[in-house]
Every structure is written in structure tokens, then in C-alpha cells.
Amino acid sequence: MNLGELQAELRHFAAERDWQPFHTPKNLTTALMVEAAELAEIFQWQTPEESRTAHEDAAAKQRIGEEVADVLLYLLQVADHCQIDMSQAVRDKLARNAVKYPAKRVIPRVSPTRASVPGTHVLLDFENVQPSDAELRALVPDAGQVWVFHGPHQREVEKRFASFGTGATAVPISKSGKNALDFHLSFYMGYIASRNPESAMVVVANDKGYEPMLEHAKAMGFVVRRQPHGEVKPPAKKAAAKKVAAKKAPAKKVAAKKAATKKAVAKPVAAKKPVAKTPASSSAAKKASPPKVVPAKKAEAPTPAGARGVAAGPGKVLAVPAAVAPSGTGAVPASPSPKKSVSDADIKRITENLRKVGVNRPTKPAALRRLLKSLLAAETGDASIEVALDKLVAAGTVVINAESDVKYPLFESAAGAGAGAS
């Protein structure tokens, strides 16, 4: 209800009770003064600090509301009888006060129409990252509205993103301080979400401190994400290359062991011939005997199950190649990735989340799937999302009607039972 509607309602209210003869500007202003005094009486014996928290008491808040309403009603009637355009009078007074009391700093005003524009809204933390106009378009190709949050020392921000035209809005922080800009950005994000809940929002920043807020927004069904800028990725590739080289090194070592084993096993075969011919060479054969047995046993110890049934006699190396050959290729057997599934614990956690968000539960299947994707930490198109949705429907927690509206009979019946009990 706007001011004009309130004044019309007050005229009708007075006419039904024949109060018009008493509602003169003099009488109304006297009554206004009395009501203002009653409002002031509430805070009369309180300290300034106590008055700040007076509304936290339910009874005090009720009384404050009643007195404020009385003051407003008499004030509107005075303006109505004196034919004052309240909106114009307020604008004129603010303009005169602006000349009389110049502003110390400029704080931008959020345009309700700008926040309601459909499309992707980009919220840029310009203190954290400073992309160019072209870089920002490359980061978020579908950017429609751009909100640039910057510090007092950063100038001509709107010119930097001139290609967005009226779609770019510079938002200087009101006051410098730790995380001041982060809180400004978070507030604007909530405002945009309230005016335009269907639009996607992208926070352009390298600051991972935004993640908890974004995860919470995702859980409530909003399409949000963080887009980093200028993070260096080449070192990660180098690290991967080093890792591959490290994997190849053991293969070479195994190959070396294989060659050494073959040589060690082959030598005793040649050493046995002089033992059979002359007793004088027995001492030399004894010296050569240690490498005859030990290397063969060491080579056989790590043999796989498939090589255990091979009987290796003296001088035979049948089991050794069988043990070494598979690892000599340097190939690492790939472990099968675990198949994603939705457990009863997952369903219980999702159900509890849906209960907690209350009226903010998704009302469309697409929004519900986005919520399930976030809660399951799944990728787009992951089968686990549909599995979870089917389980919720089977449990009666979720119902999707013919109009593609999502209902929650489990929670609605519980709410109805609670209301009936009260």
C-alpha cells in the first residue's frame, strides 16, 4: 500500500464515523504532537545504547509499532487536508538539504530495475583481480550485467568496462576495512537474488573465501559460481610431467635387476664344469657359489601367483622372466573408478536439507536437480542426480505434478499438523 492509498483509506475510515468535522489541520497537528510525545516517552529513561536494542523485546516492539503508526496516520491526514504531495515534498526537501549539507562521500544506489534484468549477473571483486574488458568477456561470455566492486583508490572503473554500456555499474565501498568489499559484494548478491532469483550469478575473484556463501546459495537452488582470473596453471603441467618420469624410473631399475639376475644365474652354470673335472679348482668354485643361489632366490621372491608353479632347477631361470617381465613394461594397472551411488544416508541428508530450507525449497524440477547436484557433489548429467530424485519420489518426500510443479507433501503435512496443534 502506497501513501496515496493510505490517505484514501484514512478518509474512508473517518467518513464512516463522522469524524470529518474534527479533522482540521489544527486538531490533527495537535494530535500528531501528542502521539509523537507518546512515542518519545518509550525511550525517555533509556540510555542511547539501550534505545538501540529496545525493539528486541517483543512487548516493547509492539508498543513502538503502535505509536509509530499513530504518528504516521496523523501526519498523512495533515498532508491530505493541506493538499500536500508527500512524494514531491520529500524530494524537494532532500534536494535543499543536499545543498545545505554536502555529502562526504558518494555511495551508489542499487537500481531495482538493473537488479531485475534477466541474464547472467557478474559481480567483480576489483580489489582482488583486475581483468580487462576483453578478459572479462572471455571469462564470462554470457555476461549481461556487470557489478564492479572497487576501493576508493581505484578510479575510472566504468571506463574500463565501457563495452558493457549501461550494463556496467561501479560500486565503490562505503568505508575501507578488512573484508569490507567482500561484504558489500555479498550484500548485493543477496539483493540481486531477491529481485531476480532465476538469473545466474558469477563472482569473479581468486578469493576462495566466497566459497561458503556460494555453496549455501547453491543449496538453496540458486545458480552461482566463482570464476578465478589470472591463476597460473603451467606449473601444474610440469609437476605432472615429473610424476610420469618418476614412474618410468622404477621400470628401468627393474630392467637392470633383470639383467643382473640373468648374469648372476648364468655364471654358476659355467662355474660347475671345473668342479666336476678337477678337485684342485674346488676352492675357486666355492668362491663363485654365493652368487649362484642368492640372486635366484631374490628374483623368485616377488614372483606373481602365476609363476609359483614353475620348478626352477639349478641353472634354470624360467621363473625369473615370468616375475620380471610384467613390471618391465613400466605399465601401471588402472584401478577401476568406483561407481557413484546414492546411499540411504545421502537421501536422509538431502531430506533434512529440504526440511530446513522451508519456503525456499525448489518448486521446479530443474531447480531441484541443481540442488541435488550441489548436495551430491556431482557433475552435470550425473546419473546419481536422477537416482536421488527417484528415491525422493518413491519415499513420498517429493511429488512432481502434471504442471511440472514440485511439491513436498511430507513437510506440508507436518506443517499442517503443527498448525492444528497450536
Helices and strands as residue ranges (DSSP letters): H 3-16, G 20-22, H 25-42, H 48-52, G 54-56, H 58-81, H 86-100, H 112-115, E 120-125, H 133-139, E 143-150, H 157-160, G 162-167, E 168-172, H 180-195, E 201-204, G 208-210, H 211-219, E 224-227, H 234-277, G 279-281, H 282-288, H 290-300, G 305-307, H 319-328, H 344-357, G 358-360, H 365-376, H 383-394, E 399-400, E 406-407, H 409-421
